[in-house]
Amino acid sequence: MLNENSLFAGRWWTVLLRGIIAVAFGVLAFAWPGVTLASLVLLFGFYALADGIFSLLAAIGGRRDDRWLLALEGIIGIWAGVVTLRAPAITAMVLVFLISIWAMATGFLRIAAAVRLRKEISGEMWLALSGVLSVLFALMLMFRPAVGALGLVWVIAGYALILGVLEIMLGMELRGVRTAS
């Protein structure tokens, strides 16, 4: 069961905010499907940067050795965001490759965190499902790298929406457990 000193208990709002940002990103990507590849690069860069920052915020104040997974996820997100924003004119293939590496790494880290924290938090299922979704998304991008820019927009938007909903569910459950303590 989740206690007040666990990794996520005091930082439930960062998980919730990450989910809201992912949903907003997904909605914006669906609303403007004709967006240019350069705009998609910038949207992804800002999303990965924000997600990484909030992951690091959630890791700050965490306990023991449990926070390293979340901190590593944050560092990878910040790295992906900075690299993307520094070179917005990269090709679609490089973008697909960058997104797939980021999604694969964060997916495995989320699965590992869910397994590691399964006895300490009650919402580990949502964390594990978001990790599985990230890994499946990464594999799809790796096996279908020639996906068109418009198709990529739809896939990324759908991924962000589902991931955001899963993170919102986790954040709400963590908030409920936190206020019950």
TAZI-V203625 format. One record per residue. N is the residue number from 1. SS is DSSP state (H for helix, E for strand, L for the rest). PHI is phi as a letter, one per 30 degrees, with the letter a starting at -180 (* if undefined). PSI is psi in whole degrees, -180 to 180 (NA if undefined). Layout:
n=N ss=SS phi=PHI psi=PSI
n=N ss=SS phi=PHI psi=PSI
//
This chain:
n=1 ss=L phi=* psi=149
n=2 ss=L phi=d psi=131
n=3 ss=L phi=c psi=170
n=4 ss=L phi=d psi=-23
n=5 ss=L phi=c psi=2
n=6 ss=L phi=d psi=170
n=7 ss=L phi=e psi=-46
n=8 ss=L phi=c psi=-17
n=9 ss=H phi=e psi=-50
n=10 ss=H phi=d psi=-10
n=11 ss=H phi=c psi=29
n=12 ss=H phi=e psi=-34
n=13 ss=H phi=d psi=-28
n=14 ss=H phi=d psi=-36
n=15 ss=H phi=d psi=-45
n=16 ss=H phi=d psi=-45
n=17 ss=H phi=d psi=-38
n=18 ss=H phi=d psi=-42
n=19 ss=H phi=d psi=-43
n=20 ss=H phi=d psi=-42
n=21 ss=H phi=d psi=-42
n=22 ss=H phi=d psi=-43
n=23 ss=H phi=d psi=-44
n=24 ss=H phi=d psi=-43
n=25 ss=H phi=e psi=-45
n=26 ss=H phi=d psi=-44
n=27 ss=H phi=d psi=-45
n=28 ss=H phi=d psi=-41
n=29 ss=H phi=d psi=-37
n=30 ss=H phi=d psi=-36
n=31 ss=H phi=d psi=-30
n=32 ss=L phi=b psi=67
n=33 ss=L phi=d psi=-21
n=34 ss=L phi=d psi=14
n=35 ss=L phi=e psi=145
n=36 ss=L phi=d psi=163
n=37 ss=H phi=d psi=-36
n=38 ss=H phi=d psi=-40
n=39 ss=H phi=d psi=-39
n=40 ss=H phi=d psi=-41
n=41 ss=H phi=e psi=-47
n=42 ss=H phi=d psi=-43
n=43 ss=H phi=e psi=-47
n=44 ss=H phi=d psi=-43
n=45 ss=H phi=e psi=-47
n=46 ss=H phi=d psi=-39
n=47 ss=H phi=d psi=-50
n=48 ss=H phi=d psi=-39
n=49 ss=H phi=d psi=-49
n=50 ss=H phi=d psi=-44
n=51 ss=H phi=d psi=-42
n=52 ss=H phi=d psi=-42
n=53 ss=H phi=d psi=-45
n=54 ss=H phi=d psi=-30
n=55 ss=H phi=d psi=-42
n=56 ss=H phi=d psi=-41
n=57 ss=H phi=e psi=-41
n=58 ss=H phi=d psi=-33
n=59 ss=H phi=d psi=-29
n=60 ss=L phi=d psi=129
n=61 ss=L phi=i psi=-2
n=62 ss=L phi=d psi=172
n=63 ss=L phi=c psi=156
n=64 ss=H phi=h psi=-139
n=65 ss=H phi=c psi=2
n=66 ss=H phi=d psi=-25
n=67 ss=H phi=d psi=-12
n=68 ss=H phi=d psi=-34
n=69 ss=H phi=d psi=-44
n=70 ss=H phi=d psi=-39
n=71 ss=H phi=d psi=-42
n=72 ss=H phi=d psi=-41
n=73 ss=H phi=d psi=-41
n=74 ss=H phi=d psi=-44
n=75 ss=H phi=d psi=-43
n=76 ss=H phi=d psi=-42
n=77 ss=H phi=d psi=-45
n=78 ss=H phi=d psi=-43
n=79 ss=H phi=e psi=-49
n=80 ss=H phi=d psi=-41
n=81 ss=H phi=d psi=-46
n=82 ss=H phi=d psi=-46
n=83 ss=H phi=e psi=-44
n=84 ss=H phi=d psi=-44
n=85 ss=H phi=d psi=-26
n=86 ss=H phi=d psi=-25
n=87 ss=L phi=b psi=68
n=88 ss=L phi=d psi=-13
n=89 ss=L phi=c psi=16
n=90 ss=L phi=d psi=159
n=91 ss=L phi=d psi=165
n=92 ss=H phi=d psi=-37
n=93 ss=H phi=d psi=-41
n=94 ss=H phi=d psi=-39
n=95 ss=H phi=d psi=-46
n=96 ss=H phi=d psi=-43
n=97 ss=H phi=d psi=-46
n=98 ss=H phi=d psi=-46
n=99 ss=H phi=d psi=-41
n=100 ss=H phi=d psi=-39
n=101 ss=H phi=d psi=-46
n=102 ss=H phi=d psi=-47
n=103 ss=H phi=d psi=-40
n=104 ss=H phi=d psi=-47
n=105 ss=H phi=d psi=-48
n=106 ss=H phi=d psi=-33
n=107 ss=H phi=d psi=-49
n=108 ss=H phi=d psi=-38
n=109 ss=H phi=d psi=-38
n=110 ss=H phi=d psi=-40
n=111 ss=H phi=d psi=-45
n=112 ss=H phi=d psi=-42
n=113 ss=H phi=d psi=-41
n=114 ss=H phi=d psi=-42
n=115 ss=H phi=d psi=-44
n=116 ss=H phi=d psi=-35
n=117 ss=L phi=c psi=9
n=118 ss=L phi=e psi=-28
n=119 ss=L phi=c psi=-6
n=120 ss=L phi=c psi=-24
n=121 ss=L phi=b psi=154
n=122 ss=L phi=c psi=-13
n=123 ss=L phi=c psi=25
n=124 ss=H phi=d psi=-26
n=125 ss=H phi=d psi=-42
n=126 ss=H phi=d psi=-39
n=127 ss=H phi=d psi=-45
n=128 ss=H phi=d psi=-42
n=129 ss=H phi=d psi=-38
n=130 ss=H phi=d psi=-34
n=131 ss=H phi=d psi=-44
n=132 ss=H phi=d psi=-44
n=133 ss=H phi=e psi=-42
n=134 ss=H phi=d psi=-43
n=135 ss=H phi=d psi=-45
n=136 ss=H phi=d psi=-41
n=137 ss=H phi=d psi=-45
n=138 ss=H phi=d psi=-44
n=139 ss=H phi=d psi=-41
n=140 ss=H phi=d psi=-43
n=141 ss=H phi=d psi=-37
n=142 ss=H phi=d psi=-37
n=143 ss=H phi=d psi=-14
n=144 ss=L phi=b psi=57
n=145 ss=L phi=d psi=-18
n=146 ss=L phi=d psi=13
n=147 ss=L phi=e psi=138
n=148 ss=L phi=d psi=164
n=149 ss=H phi=d psi=-42
n=150 ss=H phi=d psi=-42
n=151 ss=H phi=d psi=-39
n=152 ss=H phi=d psi=-40
n=153 ss=H phi=d psi=-46
n=154 ss=H phi=d psi=-43
n=155 ss=H phi=d psi=-46
n=156 ss=H phi=d psi=-41
n=157 ss=H phi=d psi=-44
n=158 ss=H phi=d psi=-43
n=159 ss=H phi=e psi=-48
n=160 ss=H phi=d psi=-40
n=161 ss=H phi=d psi=-48
n=162 ss=H phi=d psi=-45
n=163 ss=H phi=d psi=-44
n=164 ss=H phi=d psi=-43
n=165 ss=H phi=d psi=-42
n=166 ss=H phi=d psi=-41
n=167 ss=H phi=d psi=-37
n=168 ss=H phi=d psi=-42
n=169 ss=H phi=d psi=-45
n=170 ss=H phi=d psi=-46
n=171 ss=H phi=d psi=-41
n=172 ss=H phi=d psi=-40
n=173 ss=H phi=d psi=-42
n=174 ss=H phi=d psi=-38
n=175 ss=H phi=d psi=-44
n=176 ss=H phi=d psi=-41
n=177 ss=H phi=d psi=-39
n=178 ss=H phi=d psi=-46
n=179 ss=H phi=d psi=-23
n=180 ss=H phi=d psi=-19
n=181 ss=L phi=d psi=NA
//
